Amino acid sequence: MIFAESVSDTLIWGIREIRGSSVAMLDLLENKTLYLPTLQKMKSEQRKREWLSVRLLLKELLGEEKAIAYTPAGKPHLTDSSYHIGISHSRNHAAVILGKQFPVGIDIESVSPRVHQISARFMSEAESQHLSTDNETIHLLLHWSAKECMFKTMDETGIDFRAHLHVAPFEPVMNRLSFFEAHETLTEQRQSFRMNYIATTDYVVVFTEKRPI
């Protein structure tokens, strides 16, 4: 199952279900010599499937295969610099976002009550006071994913999710594309972000782009 959408002329994103063996997934890619050296270093079958799902989704979004490299800090980029790229994967899904003009970030999370156990690490007192009573788990996951997206796009060190990244109050909606606002207080720029998202009973996905002030 593939879900893909162009948000604008310069922003494309998609979600792909992670299914099938790594061997079957590799067969769907044409330039196998591009992928085999990295795959051969991976011991985990699940890791291979996650890694290949991102490459398959990228091919499906653009209609061609492109090589992904990583900076020393682990940030992905296309080797031909044709797009800014953000990638994420959960237990069962891979997600990719491509930005023609600005840096982008995306995060996908499987819906699980485990997020409640770590909420104190990323939720401020003010944010906790505005949690949905009907969809608390979904709401927490959206806060976490939004802060992951900000972290990925800011390219800064020393970010504290609880102290520096802030989500404005909103009531989550289910099963359709929506958005909420967020901002950071680490840098002098005090960057604001529009957080686009979809929440389902299986996963939440949040994505954004870092537009200049």
Secondary structure as the mmCIF struct_conf table of DSSP 4:
data_model
#
loop_
_struct_conf.conf_type_id
_struct_conf.id
_struct_conf.beg_label_comp_id
_struct_conf.beg_label_asym_id
_struct_conf.beg_label_seq_id
_struct_conf.end_label_comp_id
_struct_conf.end_label_asym_id
_struct_conf.end_label_seq_id
STRN STRN1 ILE A 2 SER A 8
TURN_TY1_P TURN_TY1_P1 ASP A 9 THR A 10
STRN STRN2 LEU A 11 GLU A 17
BEND BEND1 GLY A 20 GLY A 20
HELX_RH_AL_P HELX_RH_AL_P1 SER A 22 LEU A 26
TURN_TY1_P TURN_TY1_P2 ASP A 27 LEU A 28
BEND BEND2 GLU A 30 GLU A 30
HELX_RH_AL_P HELX_RH_AL_P2 LYS A 32 LEU A 39
TURN_TY1_P TURN_TY1_P3 GLN A 40 LYS A 41
HELX_RH_AL_P HELX_RH_AL_P3 GLU A 45 LEU A 62
BEND BEND3 GLY A 63 GLU A 64
STRN STRN3 ILE A 68 TYR A 70
TURN_TY1_P TURN_TY1_P4 PRO A 72 ALA A 73
STRN STRN4 PRO A 76 LEU A 78
TURN_TY1_P TURN_TY1_P5 THR A 79 ASP A 80
BEND BEND4 SER A 82 TYR A 83
STRN STRN5 HIS A 84 HIS A 89
BEND BEND5 ARG A 91 ASN A 92
STRN STRN6 HIS A 93 GLY A 99
BEND BEND6 LYS A 100 PHE A 102
STRN STRN7 VAL A 104 SER A 110
TURN_TY1_P TURN_TY1_P6 PRO A 113 ARG A 114
HELX_RH_AL_P HELX_RH_AL_P4 VAL A 115 PHE A 122
HELX_RH_AL_P HELX_RH_AL_P5 GLU A 125 SER A 128
TURN_TY1_P TURN_TY1_P7 GLN A 129 HIS A 130
BEND BEND7 THR A 133 ASN A 135
HELX_RH_AL_P HELX_RH_AL_P6 GLU A 136 MET A 154
BEND BEND8 THR A 157 GLY A 158
HELX_RH_AL_P HELX_RH_AL_P7 PHE A 161 HIS A 164
STRN STRN8 LEU A 165 VAL A 167
BEND BEND9 MET A 174 ARG A 176
STRN STRN9 SER A 178 GLU A 184
BEND BEND10 LEU A 186 THR A 187
TURN_TY1_P TURN_TY1_P8 GLU A 188 GLN A 189
STRN STRN10 SER A 192 ALA A 199
BEND BEND11 THR A 201 ASP A 202
STRN STRN11 TYR A 203 GLU A 209
#
